[in-house]
Amino acid sequence: MKLVVRQLVVAATAASVGLGMAACGSAKQSTSSGASGAASGGTVKVGLLLPESKTTRYEQFDRPLLEANIKKLVPGAQIDYYNANQDATLQQTQVDTALTKGNKILVLDAVDSKSIQASVQKAHDAGVKVLAYDRLAQGPVDAYVSFDNFKVGQLQGQGLVDAVGANASKGSIIMINGSPTDPNAGQFKAGAHSVIDGKLTVGKEYDTPNWDPNTANQETAAAITAIGGPNVVGIYSANDGMAAGAATAMKAAGISVPLTGQDAQLDGIQRIVAGTQTMTIYKPYEPEAEASAKIVAAWANGTTPTPSDVPTTATSGSGQKVPANLITPIVVTKSNIKDTVVKDGLYTVEQICTPTYADACKAAGLQ
């Protein structure tokens, strides 16, 4: 990953608080214009629609990397940005706004893959190309870029099975799955079950609306009470945000068991260093943004994405077979932090190893 990623991350992190505050109460949108003739019709107008900001990846990584890569390949692009704040109805309104503003390409990460179908159809009918980013929206999507989400779940499940080890027969696990409106969550869940079933006993399982960390905390606390702390041998959390809630519930209950995650959030990496989280899934954001930008550039130039840009296909919930690029995810544990997220420039050792984690970082070989 190039040095520019660090610069983008720093800039995005500094801006994220203001962006999050601006999001409240209205459709969050901003415009970055590459050429002065944006209004003349000579500039390609791209709508970038992201689903929420509670998960840190969207403002810190996805947005700046997508904007930078699109501008690199389509220097004159005008990018209109929208964040739906986990509100499916708001996102539908934002698609309408994007179409009204003349956006000819939409990069869409759907809040609710099913409810957005009518909006995707509306864009299609207007001759607007739709790239489903990270989550496969229903409807006539033109292309899809994401990760092998079933594989993500398998890697999480295997990580938990390995970490629980011989304790598997001594109790049961808690499963904190993602939002039922997110098609990726269903794939993570299915992948995890394909490994866990028959090896670990699931004591309690939840599908957590909106991937909400507070809800995950409540679910974990309730499950620990129901199962009994000494009888809990592991916790599957579908992402790092919810793992934070689960870790807090474990601490309150006085237990420490293997815990999974996803997205390689900074706090997740720090919990891995400290030993309160076992692993996370690192989905390199730059390759995802680069792959998306190549597809956008092809459409902007009036051409079709090449087979190398969309080497496979994926079938959406509404039955469409969509050209796709599915990137391989990476498991991160304490042993390979330096060779993954640090090496790629996602975080520096200094960002990870704050004073709170200094001793743990030394023990992990990071300092």
N, C-alpha and C positions, 0 to 999 in steps of 0.2 A: 504494500500500500504506500502511496507516495507521500512525501512530506506535506503536500498541500492538505491532506486529510487532517493533520494536526492543526493547521491554521484554520481550516473550516470548523473543526470541532470547537476550538477556543472561541471563535467568533460566534458560533451558534449558541454555545453555552452562555456567553455573556448576554445574548439577546433573548434567551428562552424565557426569562422571567417576564420581560415586557410583553413578549408575544402571548404568553399564557394569560396575562391580565387583560390584554386587548381582546382575547377570545370571549370573555364573559358577556353574555347577553345579546350577542349578534353574530352574524356569519363573519368569521374571521377571514380576512382576505387582504392581500397586498399585491402590488404589481412591481416587477422588476423588468425594465425595458432595455433590450439590448441595442436597438437602433432608434435613431430619432424619428424615423418615419413610421412609428408603430401604428398610428391612426390612419395612415394612407392606404393600408391594405397590402403593403408590400412586405410586411413582417408576419412571420408565422406566429400565431397566438396559441399558447399552450396553457391549459388549465391543469394545475397540480392540486389534487384533492386528497388530503390525508385525513385519517379517521379521528385522531385524538391526540392529546398531549400528556396524559398521565404516564404513559409509557415513554421513557425519556428518549428512546431512539428516534422518534419522529422529528422532533425539533432539533436535536443535537446532531443527527447523522443523516437521516433520509432526505429531509428538505434541502440542506446545503449541498449535499452530494449530488442529488438529482439536478438542482438548479445549475451547479457548476458543470456537470457533465453534459447537460443539454446545451448550455451556452457554448461549451467547447466545440461541439459538433454542429450546432446550429447558431452561429454567432449573432444572427439578427433576431433570435427568438424573443418574444415577449412572454413572460411567464406570470400568470395570475395564480396566486396561492390562496388556498382555502383550507381551513381546519374545522372539522365538524364537531369537535368536542364530544365525541361518542354519541352524537344525536343523529339518528338515521333520517329523521324528517328534515333537519337542518341540512344534511348533505344533499338530499334531493333538491332542496331550494338552491343550494350552491351550484348544482349541475345546471339548473335553469338559468342561474345568473351567468355561468360560464358560457352557455349557448347564446344568451342575449348579448354578451360582450364580444361574441364572434370567435371564441376559442375553437380552433379546428382540430385540435388533438387534446384528449383528456388522459391524464395519468391518474388513475383512480384506485385508491385503497379504500374499499368499501367498509363502512361501519356495519351494515347488515347486507350480506350478499344477496339475500332474497328480495328485500324491499327496494333495493336500488335497481331492480330489473327494469322497471318502467322508465327510469331515467336513462339507463343504457339504451333502451329501445328508442327513446326520444332522440338521443344523440345519433344513433345509427340512422334513423330516418332523416336527420338533418345533414347526413353525409360527414359526420364528425367521427374520427377514429378514436377508439377507446382502448387504452392499454390498462389491463388489470394489474396493479402493482401489489405484490406481496400476498394479496387475498384475491381469489378468483370470484368476481362478481357474476351474477346470473344475467342472462340476456345475451344479445349478439356482440360479445366482446371480440375485438380484432386480434389481440395478442395478450400474453400473460407472462410476467416475470416474477419468480418467487424462488423458494427452496423446495426440496423434496420433503414435504411436511410429514408424510407418513414415516419417512426415515428419521426425521427429528424426534418423533415420538418413540421410535424404536431405540434410538440412542439414549434418550432419557430413561426409558424403561430398563435398558440393559445396565445403565449407570446405577440405577437404584437397586436392581437385583444383585449386582456385584458388590455394592456397598453394604447391603443388608447381610449378605453372605450366610453364615451358619445361623444367624438369628432369625432366619425366615420362619422356622417352625415355632418360634417363641411368642408370636403375636401376629398382628395384622398391620396393614399400611392404610394411610389416608390418601385419597386422590383428590387434588384440587385442579380440576380441568378449567379450560378457558371458556370464553363467552359462547353461549349456544347460538348466537347470531353470526359468529365468525366461522366460516367454513374451514379455516386452518385449524381451529380448535378441535373440530371433529376428527381431523386427520391426525393431529398430535395424539389425541385420546386413543384412536384406533391403533396407531403404531405402538403406543405404550402398552396397551392391553395385549397386543400380539406377542410381547415379550414377557410381560408380568404374569398373565393368566397361567395358572398351573405351577407357578414358582413362588408367588407371594399371595397372601390372602388379603383381599380388599375389605377392610372393616367399614369404612365410610367413604362415599364418593360424591362429589359436588360438581355441577357445571356452574361456573361463577359468572354472573352477569357483568358485562363490561370489563372483564379482567380486573375487577376492583380489588386493590390490596386490602382495604378495610373489610370488605366482605370475606375475602380469603382468611383474614385473621379470625373473624367470627366463626367461620366454618371450621377452621382448624381447632379453635378452642372448644367448640361444641363437640367435635369428633373425639378429641382427647378425653373430654369428660365422659362421653358415652362409652368409649372403648376402655378407658383407664390408662393413665400415663404409662405404667410399666408394661402394658400390652401393645403399645405402639412401637413398631420396629422400623418405620420409615415413612416419609411423606413425599408423594409425587406432586410437584407444583409445575404447572405448564409453562410459567414464565418467572422471571426474576422479581417483577413487581409483586406478584402474589406470594412468591417465596419470602419476601420481606415480611408480609403479614403472617405467614406461617411460622417464620423464625421467631417473631415476637410472641406468638402464642406458645411456642415451645419453651421459650425462656420463662414466660409467666407460669407455665406448668411444671417447670423444673426438669424438663427432659431434653435430651440431645440425641437425635437420630439422623440418619442420612436424609438429605433434602435435595431435590433436583430444581432446575430452573431453565431459563432460556432468555436469550437476547444479549447476554454478556454485558448487562448494565454494570456501571462502576460499583454500585453498592453490592451487587451480586458477586463481582470479582473480589471485593473486600471481604465478604462473608466467606468465600471459599478460602481466602488466605487465613482468615481467623478460625476456620474449621466449623462454622455454623451452617454452611451450605456445602454440599458435596461436589456439585458440578453445575455447569451451565452449557447451553448450546450457543456457540458463536456463529452467527450468520453474517459473513463479511458484507458490510453495507456497500462498499465501493463497487465490487463486481456486480451487485444487483442494480446499482444506479447506472453503471456503465452499460450493462446489457439493455436497460430501459432506454437510455439515451440513444443507443444505436438504432433501436426500433423507431423512436420518435424522429430521428434524423432521416431515416428512410422515408417515412411518411411525409415529412416536411419537404423532401426533395421530389415527392411524387412517385416514389418507387416502392417496391415490396421488400420487406425484411428478408435477408438471405437465409438459407437453411442453417447457417452457422449461428445466426441471430436467434432463431427459434427452432432448435434441433429436435424438439419433441412436441407432444400435444398433451393437453389436459382436458378433462370433461367437466363442465360446470354442473351445478345443481339443477340447472334448467335444461341440461342435455346437450348444450353446445360443445362441440369438439374444437378447442382453441389452440392455435399454434403457441408453443410455450418454450421458455428457457428456465429450467429448474436447476438451481445451483446447489452444490453439495455443502451441507452444514458440517461444523467442526465441534467436537467435544472439548471443553476446557475444564481441567481439574487443576489442583494446586501445582501439579508437577509440570504443566506446560503453559502456564500463564505467560512466562517470558517469551516463549517460542510462538505464541499466537497473538493475543491482543496487544502485547507490548511490541513485539517485532513488527506487526502490521501498522503500528502507529495509532491504534485506537485509543490507548491510554499510555501515559508515561509512567515510569516507576514512581515518580514523585506524586502523581495524581492518586495512585493506588495506595502508596505507603505514607499516608498521613500519620501524625504522631500516634493516633489511636491504634494503628496497625503496624507500627514500626517493629516491635519485637516479633510479631507473627511474620512480617515480611523477611526479616533476617533468617528466621527458622525455615522459611520457604525458599531461601536462596535468591530473593529479589533484591536484597541490599547487601 
